[in-house]
Amino acid sequence: MEILTSEAIAARAEAIGVPLSRLAAEAELAPSTPYRWKTGGSNSRTLRAVQKALEARERALLLNLVELHPDLVERTAA
């Protein structure tokens, strides 16, 4: 898995409406972790952990979308 930058993680989190502090908590990190990234406090372990939480949220949103609108998947596959 390629590790995203803190900026990319923040942009994707904002796009789905999830605060970075929430993703950090879901990754079992301190909610303040993403704010330390702004001062150069990021490391691959914390980025990877928050990225995993973000990707889990994105997958859940996609699955919910498919459940609510299965016709979209059928049209796309055709």
NORLINFEN-V234739 format. One record per run of one state. SS is the DSSP state (helix for helix, strand for strand, loop for the rest). FROM is the first residue (numbers start at 0). TO is the last residue. If there is no record, write none. Layout:
BEGIN
ss=SS from=FROM to=TO
ss=SS from=FROM to=TO
END
This chain:
BEGIN
ss=loop from=0 to=4
ss=helix from=5 to=15
ss=loop from=16 to=18
ss=helix from=19 to=25
ss=loop from=26 to=31
ss=helix from=32 to=36
ss=loop from=37 to=42
ss=helix from=43 to=67
ss=loop from=68 to=68
ss=helix from=69 to=76
ss=loop from=77 to=77
END
